[in-house]
């Protein structure tokens, strides 16, 4: 996963004359074999990559499988372009992040990762503030997107807890050939379809109340896409034509309402 190393709060005092540029190079994610997803990302992500459950701090969360080897993301090519039809929200948000998000008594603070290489110390790229020192509209948009993304990820963890409590998760043993050797990937979990079909009515109601049904079937339908990763692992071929955009793309995670970032 992406590690944000050096966050700086965006405000008039420090960013009135600065700008930023859109990320066009995904090599920062080239070693991410998995990427945690929010529950709202599942309908889009399931069409592009296999989804599995992974252990996260004592629980489980849905995640995109991006490679079958440690430190390998098959969706990033040698030029840093993203290959495939869906880019996880965590990558699309770069170079922005939130501070104080989990502190209920404080408002989240919109920050930028100064180690990303996307912060410019002059106004030659996309400005943070206009000539009247008013924040540009995208700042509130990306702030709302980040709040919704993190809320969606928390929902994914809550749903994973329900699945685990009901005994619906079991190890997903994925094997692939590399040369003349057969390798197996550990640490992935899948929904046990037999156990799911045998759930009593009250237990199935718990899944429905938790909003887990769509995520379960999205995960099950996505599993067939593991064959594409196997091909890449065995033959190191391309998944498809590169997909790249220089525009802010908030697709995949719904932004509901407006979030105010008064610190701007």
Secondary structure, 3 states (H helix, E strand, C coil): CCCCCCEEECCHHHHCCCEECCCCCCHHHCCCCEEECCHHHHHHHCCCCCEEEEEECCEEEEEEECCCCCCCCCCECCCCCEECCCCCHHHHCCCEEEECCCCCCCCCEEEEECCCCCEECCCCCEECECCCCCECHHHHHHHHHHHHHHHHHHHHHHHHHHHHHCCCEEECCEEEEECCEEEEECCCEEECHHHHHCCCHHHHHHHHHHCCHHHHHHHHHHHHHHHHHHHHHHHCCCCCCECCCCCCCCCCCCCCCCCCCCCC
